[in-house]
Amino acid sequence: MKHITESAAIRWLLISVALLFLVLFLILPLIAVFMEAFKQGTAVFLSAIMEEETFSAVKLTLLVAAITVPLNVTFGVAAAWAIAKFSFRGKNVLLTLIDLPFAVSPVIAGLIFVLLFGSQGIAYPWLEANDIKIIFAVPGIILATTFVTFPFVARELIPIMEAQGKDEEEAAVSLGASGWKTFLRVTLPNVKWGLLYGVILCNARAMGEFGAVSVVSGHIRGMTNTLPLHVEILYNEYQFAAAFAVATLLAALALVTLIIKSLIEWKTQRESGGEHV
């Protein structure tokens, strides 16, 4: 078979353009964040990190992620298994609904929850009668974050499960394994790296979500401010050093996410290569 190859000049040109893009839009902004964070000294940096409001923002961010990610994992695995392994009416509708958060602006998603649960919302009379607060409270933040992040796990698993087919599951069932045991012993081990990859992406988006959370949170200091919202407040108050100091926490999260993502990709490629040897 004849292989089509580009000249060395074209290859180096493409590589240079890609590296230049990465430097300008990823590496330099990241360096600028850390430089601005330490611009006024380590004492100012540590003071911003150790503030009570920063701790509250960190705790709320971790709480939202701790609730949102398991919910999305449960939904994503169930949806991917149903779509990849079974035929049923409404499959295309389900796929469209899974992609909906990618098509809708996060701000619009937040406004949808305000219209549903806000003071002028459809469900507000019942919520008020039962003393349940969703908008401008933690439940609203969790709902908004869950909405914008639920495609990640499902969309990561669907193509993997479809590529693997149904042969192994059908063989397990024919040997007497129950549906639940087949899922745990056959399906889940085959998609473990894809699942972990989807969890990492979902977690990163949950911790860094701004638009939808900004709409439903109310920006109440120490109560409904996640880390991205806390950074915005500090910056709007001209506390630039503190804002960049807190932003380094999110930048560090992004770096850790990229490292883990790269390790998973390397591990997946290594296992795939070993299977074809």
C-alpha positions in Angstrom: 0.0 0.0 0.0 1.4 3.4 -0.9 1.7 5.8 2.0 1.2 9.5 1.5 3.8 11.5 3.3 4.4 15.3 3.5 7.8 16.8 3.0 10.0 17.6 6.0 9.4 21.3 5.6 5.6 20.9 5.7 5.8 18.6 8.8 8.1 21.1 10.7 5.8 24.0 9.7 2.8 22.2 11.1 4.6 21.3 14.3 5.9 24.8 14.7 2.4 26.3 14.3 1.0 23.8 16.8 3.8 24.6 19.3 3.3 28.4 18.8 -0.4 28.0 19.4 0.3 26.1 22.7 2.8 28.6 23.9 0.6 31.6 23.2 -2.7 30.3 24.4 -1.7 27.8 27.1 1.8 28.1 28.5 2.2 31.9 28.6 -1.2 32.5 30.3 -0.4 29.8 32.8 3.0 31.4 33.6 1.3 34.8 33.8 -1.2 33.5 36.4 1.6 32.2 38.7 3.8 35.3 38.2 0.9 37.7 39.1 0.0 35.5 42.1 3.5 35.9 43.6 4.1 39.4 42.3 3.6 41.0 45.8 5.4 38.3 47.6 4.8 34.9 49.2 3.1 36.5 52.3 0.3 38.0 50.2 -0.1 34.8 48.3 -0.4 32.7 51.4 -2.7 35.3 53.0 -5.1 35.0 50.1 -5.0 31.2 50.1 -5.5 31.0 53.9 -8.5 33.3 54.0 -11.7 31.9 55.5 -13.7 32.7 52.3 -11.2 30.9 50.2 -11.5 27.8 52.4 -15.3 28.0 52.1 -15.0 28.2 48.3 -12.7 25.2 48.2 -15.0 23.2 50.5 -18.0 24.1 48.4 -16.2 23.3 45.2 -15.1 19.9 46.5 -18.6 19.2 47.9 -20.2 19.9 44.5 -17.7 17.7 42.7 -18.1 14.9 45.2 -21.9 14.8 44.6 -21.9 15.6 40.9 -19.3 13.2 39.7 -20.9 10.0 41.2 -24.3 11.1 39.8 -22.8 11.5 36.3 -20.9 8.2 36.6 -24.1 6.4 37.4 -26.0 8.0 34.6 -23.2 7.8 32.1 -22.5 4.1 32.6 -26.2 3.2 32.5 -26.9 5.4 29.4 -23.8 4.1 27.6 -24.6 0.5 28.4 -28.2 0.9 27.2 -27.2 2.7 24.0 -24.3 0.5 23.0 -25.6 -2.9 24.0 -29.4 -2.7 23.3 -31.8 -1.6 20.6 -34.9 0.3 21.7 -37.2 3.1 20.7 -36.0 6.5 21.5 -32.3 5.7 21.3 -31.6 8.7 19.0 -33.6 10.9 21.3 -31.6 9.8 24.3 -28.3 10.5 22.4 -29.6 14.0 21.5 -30.5 14.7 25.1 -27.1 13.6 26.3 -25.5 16.1 23.8 -27.9 18.9 24.9 -25.5 20.5 27.5 -22.9 20.8 24.7 -25.3 22.8 22.5 -26.8 25.0 25.3 -24.8 27.8 26.8 -24.1 27.2 30.5 -25.7 30.6 31.3 -28.9 29.5 29.6 -28.8 26.3 31.6 -28.6 28.3 34.8 -31.5 30.5 33.7 -33.6 27.4 33.1 -33.2 26.4 36.7 -34.0 29.9 37.8 -37.2 29.8 35.8 -38.1 26.4 37.3 -37.1 27.0 41.0 -36.7 30.8 41.4 -39.2 33.1 43.1 -41.1 33.4 39.8 -40.7 29.8 38.9 -43.2 27.0 38.4 -42.1 25.0 41.4 -41.5 27.9 43.8 -44.9 27.8 45.6 -44.4 24.1 46.6 -40.7 24.8 47.5 -41.7 27.7 49.7 -44.5 25.8 51.4 -42.0 23.0 52.3 -39.2 25.4 53.2 -36.9 24.1 50.5 -34.4 26.5 48.9 -32.7 25.6 45.6 -31.8 28.9 43.9 -29.1 30.9 45.6 -28.2 27.8 47.6 -26.1 24.7 47.3 -28.8 22.5 45.7 -29.1 24.9 42.8 -25.3 24.8 42.3 -25.3 21.0 42.3 -28.2 20.9 39.8 -26.6 23.3 37.5 -23.2 21.6 37.6 -24.7 18.2 37.1 -26.5 19.4 34.0 -23.4 20.9 32.3 -21.2 17.8 33.1 -23.5 14.8 32.6 -22.4 14.2 28.9 -18.7 13.5 29.7 -18.9 10.0 31.1 -21.5 8.8 28.7 -19.9 10.3 25.6 -16.6 8.7 26.6 -18.0 5.2 27.1 -20.5 4.9 24.2 -17.9 4.6 21.4 -15.8 2.2 23.5 -18.7 -0.1 24.3 -19.9 0.0 20.7 -16.5 -0.9 19.4 -16.3 -3.9 21.7 -19.6 -5.3 20.5 -21.8 -7.8 22.4 -19.9 -11.1 21.9 -18.3 -11.3 25.3 -21.5 -10.4 27.1 -23.6 -12.9 25.1 -21.0 -15.6 25.8 -21.2 -14.8 29.6 -25.0 -14.9 29.6 -25.0 -18.2 27.6 -22.7 -19.7 30.3 -25.3 -18.8 33.0 -24.1 -15.4 34.2 -26.7 -13.0 35.3 -27.0 -9.5 33.8 -25.5 -7.8 36.8 -22.6 -10.3 37.0 -22.0 -9.9 33.3 -21.8 -6.2 33.7 -19.4 -6.3 36.7 -17.2 -9.1 35.4 -17.2 -8.4 31.6 -18.4 -5.0 30.6 -17.0 -2.8 33.3 -13.4 -4.2 33.2 -13.3 -3.7 29.4 -14.1 0.0 29.8 -12.2 0.8 33.0 -9.7 3.3 31.4 -12.4 5.0 29.4 -14.5 5.3 32.5 -11.7 6.8 34.5 -10.9 9.2 31.7 -14.5 10.4 31.6 -14.5 10.8 35.4 -11.4 13.0 35.3 -12.9 15.2 32.6 -16.2 15.4 34.5 -14.5 16.3 37.7 -12.4 19.0 36.1 -15.4 20.6 34.5 -17.4 20.4 37.7 -14.7 22.2 39.7 -14.1 24.8 37.0 -17.7 25.5 36.0 -18.6 29.2 36.0 -21.5 30.3 33.8 -24.3 28.1 35.1 -23.1 28.3 38.7 -22.8 32.0 38.5 -26.5 32.4 37.6 -27.9 30.1 40.3 -25.5 30.9 43.2 -26.3 34.4 44.1 -22.6 35.1 44.9 -23.1 34.9 48.7 -19.7 35.1 50.3 -18.7 32.1 52.3 -21.9 30.2 51.3 -22.5 29.9 47.6 -19.2 30.9 46.1 -17.2 28.2 44.4 -13.5 28.8 43.5 -14.2 30.3 40.0 -16.8 32.7 41.5 -14.4 33.6 44.4 -11.7 34.5 41.8 -14.2 36.7 40.0 -15.2 38.6 43.1 -11.6 39.2 44.2 -10.7 40.5 40.7 -13.8 42.8 40.5 -12.7 44.2 43.9 -9.3 45.0 42.5 -7.6 42.5 44.7 -5.5 41.3 41.8 -2.8 39.5 43.7 -5.4 37.6 45.8 -7.4 36.7 42.7 -4.4 35.3 40.9 -3.4 33.5 44.0 -6.7 31.7 44.3 -6.6 31.1 40.5 -3.4 29.1 40.9 -5.5 26.5 42.8 -7.6 26.1 39.7 -4.5 26.1 37.5 -2.9 23.4 39.6 -6.1 21.4 39.3 -5.9 21.8 35.5 -2.2 20.6 35.5 -3.0 17.6 37.6 -5.9 16.7 35.4 -3.7 16.9 32.3 -1.0 14.7 33.9 -3.6 12.1 34.9 -5.2 12.3 31.5 -1.9 11.7 29.8 -1.1 8.8 32.0 -4.4 7.2 31.3 -3.9 7.7 27.5 -0.4 6.2 27.8 -1.7 3.2 29.8 -4.6 2.7 27.3 -2.3 2.8 24.3 0.1 0.4 26.0 -2.6 -2.1 26.8 -4.0 -1.8 23.2 -0.5 -2.3 21.8 0.0 -5.4 23.9 -3.3 -6.9 22.7 -2.2 -6.7 19.1 1.3 -8.1 19.6 
